[in-house]
Amino acid sequence: MALLLTAAVAAALLAGCSSGEKEEKTETTPAVSSGSGSGSAVAEFETQTWKFATSGTENSNWMMAAKYFGDLVNKETNGAVTIEYYPSDQLTDGNQSDGVQALIEGDVDISLHSNLIYASFDPRFNVVSLPFLFDSTEDADAKLQDGDGGKELKNILEENGLHCMGIGENGFRNVTNSQHEIATLADMKGLKMRVAASALMNRTYELWGAVPENANWPEVYTSLKTGKFDGQENPLPIANASSIQDTQKYLTYWNATYDCLFFCMNKDLYDSLSSDLRSIVDECGQKAMEYQRQTNREEDAQILADWQSKGIVVTRPTAEALQQFKDAAQPCWSEFEDELTPKLVSAFTGK
């Protein structure tokens, strides 16, 4: 009896010491596994904090989706995983390309950036910007979410050291200007247009007869107000957030060019996670991007109605006019085919 009592006391003391010396980094928290399993298994997750960065502002639906993801993961891991948020690419002084580079190098753990930014690292990401590649948001979903095109882009992200948890939406890039309606191809001729810094996008507007120029986004409002630019092209939520409507009289609402968003995690980090945590990350990432796409589309509709109520002239080109733009931009498909690769273009077009 004495020996048993001594052993019990010693075990209790050892247990107390071990608990007191445990470092936060190696703490584990029990959590019910993600819905992909039976729902009754319990897994333990290491306590960790991930850094998230995006070019979206604090109040953007990009940040809303990131926080939605963070809440889901935190809940699924019973509080073991938390996320720090850095909107407007605060960690890289607002530089979006550096924001993606930080993700590749592991200085940032998760990010949400547009395909146009990724194209500065790998020009194949420009494929999403081919003129009139998508007929509608439903068509974009079919090709990017479940289609071969989206799968190929995820493979390319893997090649660049990233794991894609889901594909979001920046949206169709609508045209605003201060001069006149753009209802036909001829209406675009000679307009000084601020265009995203993409060779493909610049070539597209050049073929449409505009004078494309590039400028950092924070400079665009002033450049439009002073008349340096006649117009610009962007999804409505982006333009509205920067009060572009205060400088413009006309909006061309169409489906000419489109942006997607890549919700990515550094691949080394992703590969280091347990299979249970990887499943949670992927499931929550998909849910967050579904939420983001829906929110973005709701915002787009609300902004369109608001702009119209404030007197902005909204033009929806006819089918015949859109065909003019399609025909004029057709050279882009052959001129950039080698850069984008025939395989990738075929994955989107089925041809």
KOLNU-331575 format. One record per residue (C-alpha): residue number from 1; residue in three letters; chain; z, x, y. Coordinates in steps of 0.1 Angstrom, whole numbers. Example, Ala and Ser with C-alpha at 12.3 -4.5 7.8 and 13.67 -1.06 7.14 Angstrom:
BEGIN
   selum   doza   kolmi      pz      px      py
       1    ALA       A      78     123     -45
       2    SER       A      71     137     -11
***
This chain:
BEGIN
   selum   doza   kolmi      pz      px      py
       1    MET       A       0       0       0
       2    ALA       A       8      28      24
       3    LEU       A     -25      45      17
       4    LEU       A     -44      12      23
       5    LEU       A     -25       6      56
       6    THR       A     -33      41      68
       7    ALA       A     -70      38      60
       8    ALA       A     -72       4      78
       9    VAL       A     -56      18     109
      10    ALA       A     -79      48     109
      11    ALA       A    -110      26     106
      12    ALA       A     -99       4     135
      13    LEU       A     -94      35     157
      14    LEU       A    -128      49     148
      15    ALA       A    -144      15     156
      16    GLY       A    -127      14     190
      17    CYS       A    -138      49     199
      18    SER       A    -174      42     188
      19    SER       A    -176      10     209
      20    GLY       A    -162      28     240
      21    GLU       A    -186      57     238
      22    LYS       A    -218      37     233
      23    GLU       A    -243      44     260
      24    GLU       A    -261      15     277
      25    LYS       A    -295      29     267
      26    THR       A    -288      25     230
      27    GLU       A    -271      -9     233
      28    THR       A    -285     -35     211
      29    THR       A    -284     -72     217
      30    PRO       A    -290     -98     190
      31    ALA       A    -317    -124     197
      32    VAL       A    -335    -151     179
      33    SER       A    -370    -138     170
      34    SER       A    -401    -152     187
      35    GLY       A    -417    -184     176
      36    SER       A    -442    -165     155
      37    GLY       A    -415    -162     128
      38    SER       A    -394    -187     109
      39    GLY       A    -371    -193     140
      40    SER       A    -340    -184     121
      41    ALA       A    -342    -146     118
      42    VAL       A    -321    -126     142
      43    ALA       A    -333     -93     156
      44    GLU       A    -315     -67     177
      45    PHE       A    -332     -52     208
      46    GLU       A    -324     -21     227
      47    THR       A    -313     -27     263
      48    GLN       A    -341     -16     286
      49    THR       A    -356     -22     320
      50    TRP       A    -394     -22     326
      51    LYS       A    -411     -16     360
      52    PHE       A    -438     -41     369
      53    ALA       A    -464     -35     397
      54    THR       A    -492     -56     412
      55    SER       A    -514     -57     442
      56    GLY       A    -504     -93     446
      57    THR       A    -479    -102     474
      58    GLU       A    -444    -114     468
      59    ASN       A    -454    -151     472
      60    SER       A    -487    -148     452
      61    ASN       A    -492    -166     419
      62    TRP       A    -496    -131     404
      63    MET       A    -460    -124     411
      64    MET       A    -450    -159     400
      65    ALA       A    -467    -153     366
      66    ALA       A    -450    -119     363
      67    LYS       A    -415    -134     369
      68    TYR       A    -423    -162     345
      69    PHE       A    -431    -135     319
      70    GLY       A    -399    -117     327
      71    ASP       A    -378    -148     323
      72    LEU       A    -394    -156     289
      73    VAL       A    -389    -121     276
      74    ASN       A    -354    -119     288
      75    LYS       A    -346    -152     271
      76    GLU       A    -363    -142     239
      77    THR       A    -343    -109     237
      78    ASN       A    -310    -126     247
      79    GLY       A    -309    -105     280
      80    ALA       A    -317     -72     264
      81    VAL       A    -350     -67     284
      82    THR       A    -351     -70     321
      83    ILE       A    -379     -63     346
      84    GLU       A    -380     -48     381
      85    TYR       A    -408     -62     403
      86    TYR       A    -428     -43     428
      87    PRO       A    -454     -65     446
      88    SER       A    -481     -52     469
      89    ASP       A    -482     -19     449
      90    GLN       A    -450      -7     467
      91    LEU       A    -446      22     443
      92    THR       A    -480      36     453
      93    ASP       A    -479      29     490
      94    GLY       A    -502      -1     486
      95    ASN       A    -529      18     468
      96    GLN       A    -543      -4     440
      97    SER       A    -561      24     422
      98    ASP       A    -530      45     422
      99    GLY       A    -511      15     409
     100    VAL       A    -534      14     378
     101    GLN       A    -531      52     375
     102    ALA       A    -493      49     375
     103    LEU       A    -496      25     346
     104    ILE       A    -518      48     326
     105    GLU       A    -495      77     332
     106    GLY       A    -464      57     323
     107    ASP       A    -447      58     357
     108    VAL       A    -451      20     357
     109    ASP       A    -446       0     325
     110    ILE       A    -465     -32     332
     111    SER       A    -491     -42     358
     112    LEU       A    -514     -70     369
     113    HIS       A    -546     -58     386
     114    SER       A    -582     -70     390
     115    ASN       A    -612     -58     369
     116    LEU       A    -627     -44     402
     117    ILE       A    -598     -20     405
     118    TYR       A    -601     -10     368
     119    ALA       A    -638      -3     374
     120    SER       A    -629      27     395
     121    PHE       A    -616      43     363
     122    ASP       A    -642      29     339
     123    PRO       A    -674      13     353
     124    ARG       A    -677     -10     323
     125    PHE       A    -651     -33     338
     126    ASN       A    -678     -42     364
     127    VAL       A    -694     -63     338
     128    VAL       A    -672     -92     349
     129    SER       A    -687     -91     384
     130    LEU       A    -723     -95     372
     131    PRO       A    -738    -123     394
     132    PHE       A    -737    -157     378
     133    LEU       A    -723    -144     346
     134    PHE       A    -700    -175     344
     135    ASP       A    -710    -211     351
     136    SER       A    -674    -224     356
     137    THR       A    -638    -216     350
     138    GLU       A    -641    -232     316
     139    ASP       A    -670    -209     308
     140    ALA       A    -649    -179     320
     141    ASP       A    -621    -189     297
     142    ALA       A    -644    -192     267
     143    LYS       A    -659    -158     273
     144    LEU       A    -627    -139     284
     145    GLN       A    -599    -155     264
     146    ASP       A    -615    -162     230
     147    GLY       A    -650    -147     232
     148    ASP       A    -664    -113     222
     149    GLY       A    -665    -103     259
     150    GLY       A    -628    -104     263
     151    LYS       A    -622     -87     230
     152    GLU       A    -645     -58     240
     153    LEU       A    -627     -54     274
     154    LYS       A    -593     -53     256
     155    ASN       A    -607     -25     233
     156    ILE       A    -618      -6     264
     157    LEU       A    -583      -9     279
     158    GLU       A    -569       5     246
     159    GLU       A    -592      35     251
     160    ASN       A    -577      40     285
     161    GLY       A    -541      41     271
     162    LEU       A    -532       5     279
     163    HIS       A    -523     -26     258
     164    CYS       A    -536     -59     272
     165    MET       A    -511     -88     268
     166    GLY       A    -533    -113     284
     167    ILE       A    -562    -119     309
     168    GLY       A    -556    -138     341
     169    GLU       A    -578    -150     369
     170    ASN       A    -584    -139     405
     171    GLY       A    -612    -165     406
     172    PHE       A    -647    -171     419
     173    ARG       A    -653    -151     451
     174    ASN       A    -664    -176     478
     175    VAL       A    -681    -165     510
     176    THR       A    -668    -172     545
     177    ASN       A    -686    -163     578
     178    SER       A    -684    -171     615
     179    GLN       A    -721    -176     622
     180    HIS       A    -737    -204     603
     181    GLU       A    -738    -223     570
     182    ILE       A    -751    -204     540
     183    ALA       A    -769    -230     520
     184    THR       A    -800    -210     509
     185    LEU       A    -809    -174     503
     186    ALA       A    -825    -171     537
     187    ASP       A    -792    -180     554
     188    MET       A    -776    -148     541
     189    LYS       A    -801    -125     557
     190    GLY       A    -787    -100     582
     191    LEU       A    -750    -111     580
     192    LYS       A    -726     -82     582
     193    MET       A    -704     -89     551
     194    ARG       A    -672     -72     541
     195    VAL       A    -677     -68     503
     196    ALA       A    -653     -54     477
     197    ALA       A    -658     -16     472
     198    SER       A    -680     -19     441
     199    ALA       A    -715      -5     437
     200    LEU       A    -725     -36     418
     201    MET       A    -711     -60     443
     202    ASN       A    -727     -41     472
     203    ARG       A    -760     -41     455
     204    THR       A    -758     -78     448
     205    TYR       A    -753     -86     485
     206    GLU       A    -780     -62     495
     207    LEU       A    -804     -80     473
     208    TRP       A    -793    -113     489
     209    GLY       A    -803     -99     523
     210    ALA       A    -769     -93     537
     211    VAL       A    -756     -60     552
     212    PRO       A    -727     -51     529
     213    GLU       A    -698     -29     542
     214    ASN       A    -665     -19     527
     215    ALA       A    -631     -18     543
     216    ASN       A    -595     -17     532
     217    TRP       A    -582     -53     529
     218    PRO       A    -554     -49     555
     219    GLU       A    -582     -41     581
     220    VAL       A    -604     -71     573
     221    TYR       A    -587     -98     594
     222    THR       A    -589     -78     626
     223    SER       A    -625     -67     618
     224    LEU       A    -635    -104     614
     225    LYS       A    -617    -114     645
     226    THR       A    -634     -88     666
     227    GLY       A    -668     -94     652
     228    LYS       A    -672     -61     633
     229    PHE       A    -679     -83     603
     230    ASP       A    -695    -117     603
     231    GLY       A    -679    -127     570
     232    GLN       A    -663    -117     537
     233    GLU       A    -661    -128     501
     234    ASN       A    -629    -134     481
     235    PRO       A    -612    -161     460
     236    LEU       A    -596    -187     483
     237    PRO       A    -560    -179     474
     238    ILE       A    -566    -143     485
     239    ALA       A    -584    -152     517
     240    ASN       A    -559    -179     526
     241    ALA       A    -529    -156     522
     242    SER       A    -544    -133     548
     243    SER       A    -553    -162     572
     244    ILE       A    -590    -154     570
     245    GLN       A    -596    -191     578
     246    ASP       A    -584    -185     614
     247    THR       A    -614    -162     620
     248    GLN       A    -642    -181     601
     249    LYS       A    -660    -214     606
     250    TYR       A    -681    -217     574
     251    LEU       A    -673    -215     537
     252    THR       A    -698    -213     509
     253    TYR       A    -681    -226     478
     254    TRP       A    -699    -215     446
     255    ASN       A    -697    -197     413
     256    ALA       A    -717    -166     421
     257    THR       A    -692    -138     412
     258    TYR       A    -659    -139     395
     259    ASP       A    -628    -116     391
     260    CYS       A    -604    -115     362
     261    LEU       A    -569     -99     360
     262    PHE       A    -556     -76     333
     263    PHE       A    -519     -80     324
     264    CYS       A    -513     -47     307
     265    MET       A    -485     -26     294
     266    ASN       A    -486      12     290
     267    LYS       A    -497      17     254
     268    ASP       A    -472      44     246
     269    LEU       A    -444      21     256
     270    TYR       A    -459      -8     236
     271    ASP       A    -464      13     205
     272    SER       A    -427      24     207
     273    LEU       A    -414     -12     205
     274    SER       A    -403     -28     173
     275    SER       A    -427     -52     157
     276    ASP       A    -404     -81     167
     277    LEU       A    -405     -71     203
     278    ARG       A    -442     -65     203
     279    SER       A    -447    -100     191
     280    ILE       A    -425    -114     218
     281    VAL       A    -443     -93     245
     282    ASP       A    -477    -106     233
     283    GLU       A    -467    -142     230
     284    CYS       A    -450    -142     264
     285    GLY       A    -479    -124     280
     286    GLN       A    -503    -151     268
     287    LYS       A    -481    -178     281
     288    ALA       A    -477    -161     315
     289    MET       A    -515    -157     319
     290    GLU       A    -521    -193     310
     291    TYR       A    -496    -203     337
     292    GLN       A    -512    -180     362
     293    ARG       A    -547    -193     356
     294    GLN       A    -536    -229     359
     295    THR       A    -516    -221     391
     296    ASN       A    -545    -202     406
     297    ARG       A    -568    -232     401
     298    GLU       A    -544    -256     416
     299    GLU       A    -540    -234     446
     300    ASP       A    -578    -231     450
     301    ALA       A    -582    -269     451
     302    GLN       A    -553    -273     475
     303    ILE       A    -567    -246     499
     304    LEU       A    -602    -260     498
     305    ALA       A    -588    -295     508
     306    ASP       A    -567    -279     535
     307    TRP       A    -595    -259     550
     308    GLN       A    -618    -289     551
     309    SER       A    -590    -309     569
     310    LYS       A    -589    -282     595
     311    GLY       A    -626    -284     603
     312    ILE       A    -640    -255     582
     313    VAL       A    -676    -265     572
     314    VAL       A    -678    -263     534
     315    THR       A    -712    -258     518
     316    ARG       A    -720    -262     481
     317    PRO       A    -755    -248     475
     318    THR       A    -778    -270     455
     319    ALA       A    -790    -261     421
     320    GLU       A    -824    -250     436
     321    ALA       A    -806    -228     462
     322    LEU       A    -784    -212     435
     323    GLN       A    -815    -204     415
     324    GLN       A    -828    -185     446
     325    PHE       A    -797    -164     446
     326    LYS       A    -798    -159     408
     327    ASP       A    -835    -147     410
     328    ALA       A    -828    -124     439
     329    ALA       A    -798    -107     422
     330    GLN       A    -816    -103     388
     331    PRO       A    -823     -66     393
     332    CYS       A    -786     -59     390
     333    TRP       A    -787     -68     354
     334    SER       A    -812     -41     346
     335    GLU       A    -801     -15     372
     336    PHE       A    -765     -15     359
     337    GLU       A    -773     -20     322
     338    ASP       A    -767      16     311
     339    GLU       A    -735      18     331
     340    LEU       A    -721     -14     317
     341    THR       A    -737      -7     282
     342    PRO       A    -760     -32     265
     343    LYS       A    -734     -38     238
     344    LEU       A    -708     -51     264
     345    VAL       A    -733     -72     283
     346    SER       A    -745     -87     250
     347    ALA       A    -708     -96     241
     348    PHE       A    -707    -118     272
     349    THR       A    -742    -133     271
     350    GLY       A    -748    -135     233
     351    LYS       A    -783    -119     238
***
